[in-house]
């Protein structure tokens, strides 16, 4: 078996799910966590992939 090294941690590919948009908008703490994670973890990965 060939071992491959991931370029990014699994956390960089995290998918966010919520029951519906209204529930998420009523839970601003979770919404803030999602936005912060996207900016700090996912955007750098996406930027590198875009190059």
VENHU-V692033 format. One record per residue. N is the residue number from 1. RES is the residue in three letters. PHI is phi in degrees with one decimal (none if undefined). Layout:
# VENHU-V692033
n-><N,N>
res-><RES,RES>
phi-><PHI,PHI>
This chain:
# VENHU-V692033
n-><1,2,3,4,5,6,7,8,9,10,11,12,13,14,15,16,17,18,19,20,21,22,23,24,25,26,27,28,29,30,31,32,33,34,35,36,37,38,39,40,41,42,43,44,45,46,47,48,49,50,51>
res-><UNK,UNK,UNK,UNK,UNK,UNK,UNK,UNK,UNK,UNK,UNK,UNK,UNK,UNK,UNK,UNK,UNK,UNK,UNK,UNK,UNK,UNK,UNK,UNK,UNK,UNK,UNK,UNK,UNK,UNK,UNK,UNK,UNK,UNK,UNK,UNK,UNK,UNK,UNK,UNK,UNK,UNK,UNK,UNK,UNK,UNK,UNK,UNK,UNK,UNK,UNK>
phi-><none,-91.8,-89.5,-111.5,-98.0,-77.0,-73.8,-133.3,-67.9,-56.7,-60.3,-72.7,-110.7,-60.8,-108.8,-94.1,-133.3,-148.6,-56.0,-163.4,-63.4,-62.0,-63.5,-63.2,-64.8,-84.9,-119.4,-65.8,-64.2,-65.1,-59.4,-63.0,-63.4,-60.8,-65.5,-62.0,-62.7,-60.5,-67.4,-90.0,-114.5,-81.5,-60.5,-58.8,-65.5,-64.5,-62.9,-66.6,-68.4,-75.8,-65.7>
